[in-house]
Amino acid sequence: MVFSPLLVHLIAVGFRGEVEKISLTTDFTVIMFPFLLLISWSALLMGFLNTFRIFSWSAVAPIFFNLGAIFSIYFFKPFLGPYALAWGVILGGIGQFLFQIPPLYRAGFRLHWDWKFWKNKGFRQVIGLMLPVSFSLAVSQINTIVDRVIASTCQEGAVSALYFADRLMELPLGVFGVALSVAILPSLSQKFAGEEEEEWKNTLAQGMRWILFLMLPVAAFLVIFSTPLVKLVYERGAFDFIASSMTAQALIFYSLGLPFFSLNLLLTRAFYSRGNTKTPVKVSLIAVFSNVVLDLLLVRWMDFSGLALASSLAAFLNSFLLILCLSRVSESLEIKTLLPGKWMGKILAQTTAFIFFCHFLQGRLYSGGEGKGLLSFIGIIVLVSGFYFLLTILFQLEEGQTIVYLFRNWRNNAG
C-alpha cells in the first residue's frame, strides 16, 4: 500500500503521462490491497472444510463477495463515486470469509491465535510443501502482469477488454474446472496414501475425462456465441459497440484454452496428492516463459487478441508437459490409459456435431446482428445443453449414464 504509486507506475506502462488514470489506479490499489488478507483467510477455511468433505459452503462463499460489490455500488456510489467498487471488494471479502466460519464451528473447530505455531511438526511440514506451490503461483502471476503491461501499450480499451473477457471465461472455469479439481484432491491424496496406485490412476483418468466432457462444449459455445453473450452481459452505459467487439474478440481466444486451463488445475493437484510440489513449479516456469515469448510475437500481428491466444497456447503446453511428467513419476501411466483412443474419438465427434448445431442456431438467431434478451439466451443455453446430452446418449458415453443415474437418484430422494 505504501509503494502503490511506484508499483502502478511500473506496471501500467501505457498509463504514463495520464495523471488522472495513474491517480485513480493508485487509489484503487491502496483501498483493495487488504483484500489479499481476507481472501487468504477464506482460502484457508476452504482447505479446512474440504478435508471434512464439506464443499458446498466454500462453493457458495464467492457469492457473498459478489453481493458485497453489488451492495456497495448500489448504495455507496452516490457518495463515493467510482471508489464504491473498490470498497465493495473489501466488503465482499469480509462476507466471503465470515460465511465459512459456521460449518467449521459445527465440525468442532474454533479459530484462535496460536503464538507457538512454529513448534508444530505438521505446520513445518505444510510450510515445506507450500513454498514450491507459492512460488509456482507467484510465477504464474507474471503472465497476468506481462499481459497487462503489453496490453496497456495496445489500442485504447485493450486492458479492459482482456479483463472482461477473462471474467466470462472464469465463470465456467470456476464452476466446473476449479470445483472438480478441488473435490477430487482429497480422494487422490487418500488413495496415494493407502498405496492404491491403480485406483489413483482411475480417479485421475475419470477427472480428466469429465473435464474434457464438460469443457469442450462450453469452450465451443463461448467461441460461437461470444458476441451476443458479451452484448447481453456488458453492453450498456459507457460499454459501447466497440467495447463489446473487443471483449468478444478476446473471449474467443481465451475460450480456446479453457479445457487446458481446467486440466492444469486437476493435473497440478494430482502432483500435490503425491506430495510432489516441485514438478508443477518447473513446468509452470517453462509455460510462463513460453507465454511471454508468444505475447511478444503474437501482439505484433493480432494486437491485444494475441495476448489471449498466447495464454491459451501456454496452457496447452502446460497440460502436455504435466501429463508427460506424470507418466514418469507413476509407472504405466500413459496418455492412452488416461484418455483412451475410443473415448477420445467419441468425444471429438460429439463436440464436432455440437459445434455445427451451435453454428446453425447462431446463424438463424443472430444473423442480423440484433441482440436477444436474457430469457432468450437462457433458452438457447438450455436447448444446446439438451442437444449435447442427447449426443452423449447417442454416442453411449459413460458420462451420460452417470448423469442419468444422478438425476434419478436426486428425483427419488426429492420424492
Secondary structure, DSSP 8 states (H G I E B T S, - for coil): -TTHHHHHHHH-GGGTT-HHHHHHHHHHHHHHTTHHHHHHHHHHHHHHHHHTT--HHHHHHHHHHHHHHHHHHHHHHHHHTTHHHHHHHHHHHHHHHHHTHHHHHHTT------TTGGG-HHHHHHHHHHHHHHHHHHHHHHHHHHHHHHHTTSSTTHHHHHHHHHHHHHHHIIIIIIHHHHHHHHHHHHHHHTT-HHHHHHHHHHHHHHHHHHHHHHHHHHHHTHHHHHHHHH-STT--HHHHHHHHHHHHHHHTTHHHHHHHHHHHHHHHHTT--HHHHHHHHHHHHHHHHHHHHHHHHHTTHHHHHHHHHHHHHHHHHHHHHHHHHSTT--HHHHS-HHHHHHHHHHHHHHHHHHHHHHHHHHTT-----HHHHHHHHHHHHHHHHHHHHHTT-HHHHHHHHHHHHHHHHH-
